[in-house]
Amino acid sequence: MQKRDVVIAALQCQQPPYVPWACGVTRTAAERLKAYLHCDDLSKFFDNHIWMCGPKYPTGERLDAQLVRDCYGVIYTHADAQDLGVVVQVPLVRPEDFATYQFPDPRDPAWYIDMGRWRHDLCDHFTMFMIGGALYECAWALRGMENLLMDMVERPEFVEHLLDAITDNRLIQVHKAIAMDFDGVFFGDDYGMQTGLMMGAAHWRHFIKPRLARMIAPLRAAGKYAYLHCCGKVDMIFDDLVEIGLDIFNPFQPEVMDVFELLPRYHGRLAFHGGMGVQSVLPHGTVDDVTAMTTRLLIAGLSGDYIFAPSHEVTGDVPPENIFAMMRVLHDQPEYRKGSIQ
């Protein structure tokens, strides 16, 4: 079996030969791990089963040593290349500014240079087309988070127009992903906190759910997979996500959700990617703790609907020994070791 076949077997509850995985690390963690392993290339060490690739958005305009304006007109700090930094100025200062706002054009072929070739070269992987800032994140970056949340109460019609425009823009990318024959689309859209949804369940169901459903519908029709990355405690909307056709949820944070209760509850209805705590076991546990938790997650995921991963990219505070211990358990799965990957 190829890696792609193992992932699809897991997603279709066909009891995969072993639990597949896709793990990521930040730049700092990667450098520490390379030094620990005495190697320059971590791809073989991780041997991930999912490959994700996003459009190449137009280069932002650097305003000074600290500030960048991106192609959406959002100005943010950019002192560290590992992250986008903090939004400091938004293009939609007033709701009226939306009347003249122009989105960058997702039909531009330059956005997709090399994506088709990469998709072909990595066809043994399960391939995901990434749309970061899919809906809510894009809206608050354009308007400001506090403003947008207040708009949901005071100017709901404006919020609906803004979210509809973003959805229309994203649907062009969804159809591009389908045409390029990616296995699915990754929607990155954090609307969770450690304690619940930022806007509350009622507002999420009113503003976000129907637009997310619109973005998922073409994927379902084309036989592709829909994947949502949303940090935080958001298990109160899992039934809603099932209803609108979501296939895979990530990052499945164990610090705020009971992953071992949720896995069997949603078996056959929703798959999960994640579950290994980057706020708890990985940075603060011992090698034995990491080994035990990785093993427990693999046992829970053997019946399908589960792809192992840390609950976010592994950060630089995680000891390399713990990353090594985690990967050793993954690689020691008998069917993986027997060479079932071609």
HELIX and SHEET records of a PDB file:
HELIX    1   1 LYS A    3  LEU A   11  1                                   9    
HELIX    2   2 ARG A   27  LEU A   37  1                                  11    
HELIX    3   3 SER A   43  PHE A   46  1                                   4    
HELIX    4   4 PRO A   95  THR A  100  5                                   6    
HELIX    5   5 PRO A  109  TYR A  112  5                                   4    
HELIX    6   6 MET A  115  ASP A  121  1                                   7    
HELIX    7   7 TYR A  136  ARG A  143  1                                   8    
HELIX    8   8 MET A  145  GLU A  154  1                                  10    
HELIX    9   9 PRO A  156  ALA A  179  1                                  24    
HELIX   10  10 GLY A  200  HIS A  203  1                                   4    
HELIX   11  11 TRP A  204  ILE A  208  3                                   5    
HELIX   12  12 LYS A  209  ALA A  221  1                                  13    
HELIX   13  13 ASP A  235  ILE A  237  5                                   3    
HELIX   14  14 PHE A  238  GLU A  243  1                                   6    
HELIX   15  15 VAL A  259  ARG A  265  1                                   7    
HELIX   16  16 VAL A  281  HIS A  284  1                                   4    
HELIX   17  17 VAL A  287  GLY A  301  1                                  15    
HELIX   18  18 PRO A  320  HIS A  331  1                                  12    
HELIX   19  19 PRO A  334  ARG A  337  1                                   4    
SHEET    1   A 7 ILE A  50  CYS A  53  0                                        
SHEET    2   A 7 PHE A 126  ILE A 131  1                                        
SHEET    3   A 7 GLY A 184  GLY A 188  1                                        
SHEET    4   A 7 TYR A 225  HIS A 229  1                                        
SHEET    5   A 7 ILE A 248  ASN A 250  1                                        
SHEET    6   A 7 ALA A 271  MET A 276  1                                        
SHEET    7   A 7 TYR A 306  PRO A 310  1                                        
SHEET    1   B 4 GLU A  61  ARG A  62  0                                        
SHEET    2   B 4 LEU A  67  ARG A  69 -1                                        
SHEET    3   B 4 ILE A  75  THR A  77 -1                                        
SHEET    4   B 4 VAL A  87  GLN A  89 -1                                        
END                                                                             
